[in-house]
Amino acid sequence: FHLSNIAKIRPILSLHDAETVIHAFVSSRLDYCNVLLSGLPNCAFRSLQLVQNAAARILTKTRKYDHITPVLSELLTPYTPARPLRFVDAAILVIPSINKKSLGFRAFAYCALYFWNTLPLHVKEASSVEIFKSRLKTHLYLL
């Protein structure tokens, strides 16, 4: 619904304004509760990918039958920090501060980072998912 309305007003918007509008109405909704989407099969992501492709086409004024891969690779740039990170070699993640002591420690944003930081370095440095799973099972078994 929002994409069709954005497409109607896109000719009068600058690139920066169109980017802001698409992020506000489309990207934010795709990112909302994305933790619930983890573990779903790839076929469930098809409709979400189509929405993202349509948003990219509207933003860049690309035609419907043009390839979308070069457009997406142009829009999506990998994150490179401006300065070297303190724990980049140790694979340690920064744990956010928790305001509510009773429920905050059960939040995924806290627990996932906490347990990742407690893993030994050889488990975190696995070169593939299968090797990571194997090392993780071994580590948990030895506890």
Secondary structure, DSSP 8 states (H G I E B T S, - for coil): -HHHHHHHHGGGS-HHHHHHHHIIIIIHHHHTTGGGGTT--GGGGHHHHHHHHHHHHHHHT--TTS-SHHHHHHH------SS--TTTTTT-------S-TTTGGGSHHHHHHHHHHHS-HHHHT-SSHHHHHHHHHHHHHH-
